[in-house]
Amino acid sequence: MKKYKTYKVLRPYMLLWGTQSLSSLGSSMTGYGLILWLYRQNGSALETAMLSICSYAPYVLVSIFAGALSDRWNKKRIMLVCDLLAALSTVVVLMLLRSGLLVPWHIYVLNAINGLMNTFQQPAGDVAATLLVPKEYYQKTSGLRSFSLSLNTILHPVIASALFAFFGIELVIAVDLATFAVAFVTLLFFIRIPEIPREGRPREKLLAAARSGLDWIRANRLILDLILFLAFINLVASAYNAALPAMLLSRKNGGETVLGLLNAVTGAASMAGGLITALMPEPKNRVRAICLSLMMSMGTENFLLAFGRTPLIWCLGSVLGWLLIPLMNANMDVIFRSTIPTDLQGRVYSCRNTLQFFTIPVGYFLGGLLVDRVFEPLMAAASPESALVFLFGAGKGSGAAVMFFVLGVAGVLVCLGFYWGLRRFMKN
């Protein structure tokens, strides 16, 4: 009876979560296929990283205002309109491909459009989840979200690589559009998202509403410190993402299959972590759990990628680096949802996105630039008997390995610094 009651309470959320996760899988497949297509065209880490830079730049620049607008507008309509416009941009990519006119700058522009749509959709989706889920189920549903993200990470490189190899990028995009259609129809006809009552409250002006989100964050030091912590971690992680294809697609023991395998292992580790998070009891101190999870991630994977020479070592690093990330995400999610007033969540989440994610395009740019212009030339000029070649190998891809070593050191230092700064929140 209790299980039936739980299912009944969570049914709208489960329906939204399941269909949106399916659509996200399709979008990830298209993104992965475009990375493979673009890297085949030019072999540049920086130009490939520009895909993500163009996606995140509008997200960061507009997010602070998107949350204020999201708090005013109907959440369901926001999600539907943003999904539809993102799908239309994908259709444009498909048309350009079929006509043989697709060039990199087309993808950059369309990725920027998708990023802009995500800027409005993400805070609306976050608030929708809060409205659909009772507070006592926050950790479990956060675990489910981590599970779906992990399953996405496992499946999208495998499916996209197979479709790309045998049928080309066009079929990858067609599958993406099919998953969009399922999610769109389900949200339109079968899910009701309640609105937050606003009777008796005057509507704030847009700038005042956006500023209220920043003011709330500034007045809550724990939330501000956690946002800044994640901003530094995102800088390291996005540089990692920029360097990963450059290394694995270029290494002697690498290639498209190995890149897909590593992504799949990353997803499997995250999925296992998500299941553990959904089933485990609440930690005694969520801040400590966040810090230790990130310390584990930063202190293992980057170094194994830097010094490893085989897919087995790289995959081991991926497991150690991603197993505890769902635990970090779930605890972060619970702290935010439990602390931020529901009627302020849209604007606070959007201000958080601006502060926490502005380092992502910076990290992608620096990662691609340092690999292409600094570390690859450095390794190409290194003597075969040098310590650099002994530690990181030779040939194309060795410069990206040096990059991972630098990122490992930077990540550990960031974790140690914030662990020390956040210790006052770990007393219980």
N, C-alpha and C positions, 0 to 999 in steps of 0.2 A: 504493500500500500504506500509506504514511504517513497519507494522508487517511482511509483506511478505519479505521486504528487510532485516529486522533483521534476519528472519529465514534463508534466503539464505546465508547471511554472516556467520551465526553461524552454518550452517548445518554440515560441517565437524567436528567441535568441538562437536556438540551435538551427532553425531554418535559415535565418539570416547568416549565421556563421558558416554553415555548410555551403550555401550557394555562393556567397562572396569569396570563400576560400577556393572554390572551383574556378571562379572568374580570375582570381589572383594567380592561380596556377597557369591559366592560359596566357595572362599578361607576362608572367615570368618566362614562359617558354618563348614568347616573341622577343623579349629583351635579350635572352640568352642567344637566340638564333641571330639576332642583329649583331651581337658581339662577335660571333663566329664569322659572320659575313663581312663585317668591317675589318677584322684582324686579317682575314684572307686578302683583303684589298690592299692594305698598307703596312701591316706588321708593326704598327706604332702603338706603344702603351698609352701615350698621351692622347692620341686621336680616339682610341677606344674608350679611354676614361672620360672623354668629352660627352659621351652618351649619358653618363650619370651626372656629370656636372650640369648639363642642360636640364636634366630632370629635377635636380635639387635646387638650382638657382632661383626659379620663380617660387618654389615652395618656401624657401627661406625669406625671400624679399616680401612676399605678399601675406605670409601666414599670420602675422600679427593682426592684420585687419580681417582676414578670413574668419578667425574665431569670433570676433565681435559680430560679423554678419551672420555666422552660423547660429549664434545664440538668438538672433532675431528671426531667422527664417525657419521654415518647416524642414526638419531633418531628412525626412523621406524624399522630399522634392529635390533637396540639394544632392543627395546620393544618386538619384535617378538621372538628373540633368548632367552631373559630372561624369557618370558612367557612359552616358550616351555620347557626349562630346569626345571623351577619350576613345571610344570605339570608332567614331567617325575619323579621328586622326589615324587610327590603325588601318582603316579602309583606304585612306589616302596613300599610306605606305605600300599597301598591296597593289594599288593601281599603278603607282610609279614603278614598282618592281616589274609588273607584267608588261609595262610599256618600255622597259629598259632604260628609264630615265633617272632611277634612284641614285643619288650621290650622297656622301656623308652629311653635307649641310642640311639636306632635306630631313634626315633622321634627327639631327640636332634640334631643328625647329619643332618638329612634331613631338619629340621628347619633352621640350619645354612646355608645349601645350598640355601634354599628359601630366607634367609636374604641377602646372597651374590648377588643373582639375583636382588633383590629389590634395592640393592645398585646402580646398573647400570641403572635399569629401571626408578627409581624415578626421577633423574635429567633429563633424556631424556624425560620423560612424562611432567615434569614441563616446559621445554623449548618448547616442542611440543604445549602445551596449549598456551604459549605466542605467538608462530608463527601463530596459528590458530585463535586467538581472537584479534580483534581490541581493542585498549587501552580503548575506551569509554565503553566497555562491561566487563571490568575486575571485577568490584564489583558484577555485576549480575551473571557472570559465577562463581565467588567465592562462591556466595550464592547457586548456583546450586550444586557445589561440596560439600558444607556443607550439602545440602539437601540429596544428594545421600548417603553420609556417614552416615547421621542420619537414613535414611530409611534402610540402611544396618544394623545399630545397632538395629533397631526395629525388622527386619525380621530374621536376622541370628540366634538369640537364639531360637526364636519361631519355625522356620522351622527345625533347627538342633535338637532341643530337641524332637520334634515330630517324626522326622525320626529316631533319636537315640533310642527313647523309643520303637517304634514299629518294626523297621527294622534293627537297629544296625548301627554302624559307617560306614559299607561298603557302604550303600546307600547314606549316607551323602557325602562320597568321590566321588561316582559316579556322583552325581548332580554337585559337584564342577568341575569335568572334563568336563561335558557337557557345563557348562557356560564358561569354558575356550575355548572350541572349537568355540563357537559363537563369542567370542571376537577376537580370533586369526584369524578366517576367515574374519571377517569384517575389521580388521586392514590390513590384507594382500591384500585384493582385492578391498576395497571400500574407503579407506582413503589415501589421499596424503598429506604428511607432508612436507612443503617446507624446504629447507636447507638455512642456513645463508651464504650469499656470502662471499668468502674468498680470492678473487683475489687480488694479490699484497701484501698479508700479509704473512710473514715467519711463518712456523710452529714452535711453542715453544717446547723445550724438556719437557718431562713429569713432572719432578720435578719443572721446572721453571713455567710450566702452573699451577700446583697445588699451588705453592707458590704465583702466581699472584692472585689467589682467596683469599688467606689469607691476602695478602697485601691490596687488595681492601677493605676487611672487616675492617681491622685495621685502614684504612684511613677514614672510614665512621662511626663515633662514634655512631650515632643513631642505625644503623644496628647492630653494635657490642653489644650495651647495650640491645637491644631487644633480640638478640640471647642468651645472658647470662641470661636474665630474664626467657626466655622459658626453658633454661637448668635447672634452679632451680625448675621451675614449673614441668618439666618432671620428676625430681627426686621424688617429692611428688606424682605426678599422677601415676607413675609406681609402687611405693610402695602401693598406693591405689589399683591398679589393682591386685597386688599380694595378698593383704589381703582380697579382696572382696569375692572370692569363698570360702576361708577358713572360713569366718564368716557366709555367707548366707547358705552354704551347711551344716553347723554344728549347727546353732541356732535352738531352739525349734520351732519357727514359720517360719523357712527357708526351704531349700531343693532346688532341681533342678528346680522345677516350679517357686519358688520365685526368684531364680537367673535369670531365663529366663525372668520373669516379670520385674525385675528391669532393665535388659538390654533393654527390649522393651520400658519401660518408658523413659530411658535415650535417646534412639533413637527418641522417639516421641517429647521429649523436644528439642532435637537438631534439628529435622526436622522443628518444629515450629520456632525455632530461625533462621534456614536457610532461610525459606520463608520470615520471617520478614526482614532479612538482604538483601535478593534479592529485596524486594519491597521498603525498606526505603530509604530516601535521604542520601547522604554522610554526615557523621558526621563532625562537624566543626574542630575537632582535633582527628585524628586517634590514636595517642599515648595515649591520655586520655581514649578513648573508650576501648583500649586494657587493660589498667591498671584496670579500673573500672569493666570490664567484669570478669577478673580473680579474683579480690577482692570478687565479688559476689559469684563466684564458690567456692573459697577456704574457704570463711567464713560461708558457709551454709551446704553443703552436708556432709562434713566429721564429723561435730558435730552431725548432725541428725542421721548419721549411728552409731556414737559412743554411743549416749544416747538412741536411739530408740529401741523399742522392737517388733514392728509390721511392716508388709510389707507396711502399709499405710504411716507410718513415713519415712521409708526408701525410698519409691517412691517419697514422697514430697521432700526429700533431693536431690534425683536424678533430679527432675524437676528444682529446684533452682540452682543446681550445673551445669547443662548443657544447660540451656535456652540461655545464652549469649555467649557460647563458639563459635558458628558460627559467631557471630559479631566480636569476637576477631580474629578468623581465617581469616575472609574476610579482615579486616583492616590490619592485618599483611601481607596478600598476596598482597594487593594493594601497600603497602609501598615497599615491596621487588620488585615487578614487575616494579613499576614506577621508582625505584631508580637504580637498577642494569642494566648496559648495556646488551642488548640482547646477544651479542657475548661472554659475560663473565658469563652468568647466570648458565650454567652447572657447572662450577668449583666453582662459589660462592655458589650456592645451596648445592653443595657437602661439601664444607668447613663448611657451616652453619650446615649441617646434622651432621658432626663430632662434632662440638662444642655444638650444641643444643641437640643432642640425645645421647651423650656418657653417660649421667646420667641415661638413661632409664634402661640398664642392671644393673647398680649399684643399682637403686631404686628397681627393681624386686628382686635382691639378698638380699638387706637389708630388704625389706618388708617381704619376706618369712622367712628369718633367724630370724628376731625379733619376728614374730608371733610364729614360732615353738620353738625357743630356749629361748626367754625372756618373752614375755607377756602371752602366754598360760601357761607356768609353774608358772609364777607369780600369775595368777588368780586361777590356780588349788590349790596353797598353801594358798590362801587368806581365812581368816575366813568368814563364812556366815554373820557375823555381821559387817564386815569391810566396810569402805566407798567405796572401790574399787568394791565390789560386789553390793552395793547399786546403784552406778553410772553406772556400765557396765554389771551387771548381773553375772550369774554363769554358769559353764559348758563350754564345748568346744565351741569356737567361741567368748567367752567373751574377750580373749586375743587379738583377732583381733579388737574388739571394742575399746580396749585401744589404739591400733595402730592408729585407725581412729582419736581419740582425739589428739594424738601426731601430726598426719599429718595435722589436722585442725589448730593447733597452728603454726606449721612450715609454712604452706601455707600463713596464714595471715601475718606473720612476713616478709616473702619474698615479698609479694605484697606491704606492707608498705615501705619496704626498697627501692624497685625499683621505686615505685611511687615518692618517695622523690628524687631519683637520676635522674629520667627522667623529672622532673618538668620543666627544661629549654626548653624542646620540646613541652610544653603545653601552651605557652604564647598566641597563637592566638586562 
